[in-house]
Amino acid sequence: MSETNTARQTDNIIEVTDLCKYFRVSRKATLKAVDHVNLTIRRGETLGLVGESGCGKTTCGRTMIRLYNPTSGTVKFNGQDISKLSGKELLQFKKNAQIIFQDPYASLDPRMTIGEIISEGMNVHFHYSEEEKRQRVNDLLHRVGLSQDYANRFAHELSGGQRQRIGIARALAVEPQFIVCDEPISALDVSIQAQVVNLLIKLQREDQLTYLFISHDLAMVKHISDRVGVMYLGNLVELSSNVALYDHPLHPYTKALISAIPTADPEEDMSARQIKLEGEVPSPINPPEGCRFRQRCRYACDRCAQETPALREVKPGHFVACHRCEELDEHPEENQ
C-alpha cells in the first residue's frame, strides 16, 4: 500500500490543493482570480487549461511557478510546498519551473541581443565560460529552428513567430522540468501556430518536459494535451482526459465551449449544434453564491443557488463540479 502511494506521489510533478489567489482592488473589494482550485499534473504530460477570458487561467499558471504568491492553499513541486521555499531551494525551483509568455513582442527586452536574452538565465544558474555559453546559445537556436546568426540580432528585427521561438529557447536554457505555456500561440498568425505547437511537442519528447498549456484555442488544446481542465470564474469546473472531455463533456459550460469549435466541413450548420450561453460572466469581485455558472445555465435548480458544487470524480479520471451532471448524462434528451 505504501509503495503504491509513493509511486503515485512520484508520478505527480505538480500538486495543487485549494489554491486561491486574490487581488485587493480597493479598500472594500477583492478580486478572486483563482478560488479553491485542486489539480495535479503528472510528470511528462501536457495538461491543457481552457476557459473564457478572465476566468483565471493565466493567474493560476503564474501562481503555480510563484510569479504570484498564493493567497492560500498549496502548490507542491516534486513534493515540496513552493510557498515555503527560499534561498537556494527557491533558486533551484525557479530553474526547474519556467514560463513561455503570451506576447512575444512584450516579453523580450528590446535593449538586449537575442544571445543575451537566452543566456540571462545561464548566468544565474550555471558557471559557463564565455565560449561554453556561446555554444549553448547556438545549440538552443538550432533546436528551435533558427540559425546562430540570430544571436547578434535584436527582438525588433524578428517576426512574431521568431520571437516566440526565442521565448521557448530562453525557457529551455536553464534545463527546466516544468514549463507553463501561457497562451504561446494566441499572438501568432494561424500559419505559424501549428509550427510552434509542433516544436513544443518535439522538445517535450526530447527533454521529457511537463507542460501546463493555457489557451483559448480548444482545437489546439485537443491536439497537444493529454488531459484538459476547464476554468470558469476562478473555479475548475471539469477535468478529465483529452478524449473524454472532447467526446463526452459533462459540465454544461464545457458542452457550450466544445460546441463552438469550428469544423472543416463547409456544409455543416454551426448554429444548429452550437450551444449559445446567455447573459454576462459575473464579476469575480462579487461572484454569485452557489454555482458561479448558474446564472447562465439553463439546467440550474434551487440547489445550484444554495450550494457550491464540489469538484468530484463522477467517472474514473473524470472530475466535474456540477450538481446535475449525472442526471443530465443519464437523460441526454434534456440537453437538446
Summary of the structure (lengths in Angstrom):
residues: 336
radius of gyration: 21.2
end to end distance: 45.4
largest distance: 68.1
contacts: 1036
relative contact order: 0.13
helix: 41%
strand: 22%
